[in-house]
Amino acid sequence: MNTTAEAEALVRRALHEVAPDADVDDLAGDADMRDSLGLDSIDFLRLVELLSERSGQRIDEEDYPRLATLAEAVRFLSAGHPSAG
């Protein structure tokens, strides 16, 4: 990801796919995505999979806490974190 705008668009698109009935457009940057959108663990794993595939970045389980909110996920993706191993 090159920019925060691209990263945010990617996260929002992925959230729309994972939770099509949720109000993703009004999701606050600091709101916990799982709680706010009613994502269960399978939904969250699908979100991580989509973000990894579309960003080209490996996202390991230890990175999951860094994807809790929209703002954190955007920061993580726009920083271009390389694979941990």
Secondary structure per residue as TSV (DSSP state, phi and psi in degrees):
chain	resnum	aa	ss	phi	psi
A	1	M	-	360.0	135.3
A	2	N	-	-94.0	-39.8
A	3	T	-	-128.0	160.3
A	4	T	H	-65.8	-33.8
A	5	A	H	-63.8	-41.5
A	6	E	H	-65.7	-41.8
A	7	A	H	-64.6	-42.5
A	8	E	H	-64.6	-42.1
A	9	A	H	-61.6	-40.9
A	10	L	H	-62.3	-46.8
A	11	V	H	-63.4	-45.3
A	12	R	H	-64.3	-40.3
A	13	R	H	-62.5	-44.3
A	14	A	H	-64.2	-40.5
A	15	L	H	-63.3	-39.3
A	16	H	H	-60.2	-36.7
A	17	E	H	-72.1	-42.2
A	18	V	H	-73.0	-38.1
A	19	A	-	-131.8	72.8
A	20	P	T	-61.9	-23.8
A	21	D	T	-92.1	-7.3
A	22	A	S	-80.2	155.0
A	23	D	-	-88.9	72.5
A	24	V	G	-65.3	-34.7
A	25	D	G	-62.9	-28.3
A	26	D	G	-98.1	8.7
A	27	L	-	-66.6	123.2
A	28	A	-	-72.9	147.3
A	29	G	T	-59.7	-31.7
A	30	D	T	-99.0	4.9
A	31	A	S	-81.3	139.6
A	32	D	B	-65.1	120.0
A	33	M	H	-64.0	-40.1
A	34	R	H	-64.5	-45.8
A	35	D	H	-69.5	-47.8
A	36	S	H	-65.5	-34.7
A	37	L	H	-104.6	-0.8
A	38	G	T	68.4	36.7
A	39	L	-	-80.7	132.1
A	40	D	-	-90.7	-177.8
A	41	S	H	-64.4	-34.3
A	42	I	H	-67.5	-43.0
A	43	D	H	-59.1	-44.6
A	44	F	H	-64.0	-41.7
A	45	L	H	-64.1	-37.3
A	46	R	H	-64.0	-41.3
A	47	L	H	-60.2	-47.0
A	48	V	H	-60.0	-42.9
A	49	E	H	-60.8	-46.4
A	50	L	H	-63.1	-44.5
A	51	L	H	-62.8	-40.3
A	52	S	H	-66.2	-48.0
A	53	E	H	-60.2	-45.8
A	54	R	H	-81.6	-23.5
A	55	S	H	-93.4	-17.8
A	56	G	T	76.9	12.6
A	57	Q	-	-107.1	138.1
A	58	R	-	-75.6	133.2
A	59	I	-	-121.9	110.7
A	60	D	-	-90.8	164.4
A	61	E	G	-57.2	-35.1
A	62	E	G	-69.0	-13.8
A	63	D	G	-85.3	-15.7
A	64	Y	G	-53.1	-41.7
A	65	P	G	-61.3	-22.4
A	66	R	G	-81.1	1.7
A	67	L	G	-117.2	18.6
A	68	A	S	-67.7	-38.6
A	69	T	B	-117.5	164.3
A	70	L	H	-59.0	-46.3
A	71	A	H	-61.9	-41.3
A	72	E	H	-67.1	-41.5
A	73	A	H	-63.7	-41.4
A	74	V	H	-62.7	-45.4
A	75	R	H	-60.0	-45.8
A	76	F	H	-59.6	-50.3
A	77	L	H	-69.9	-39.1
A	78	S	H	-73.8	-19.4
A	79	A	T	-78.2	-14.1
A	80	G	T	66.7	46.1
A	81	H	-	-59.3	125.4
A	82	P	-	-76.4	168.8
A	83	S	-	-59.5	140.8
A	84	A	-	-77.3	-15.7
A	85	G	-	-171.1	360.0
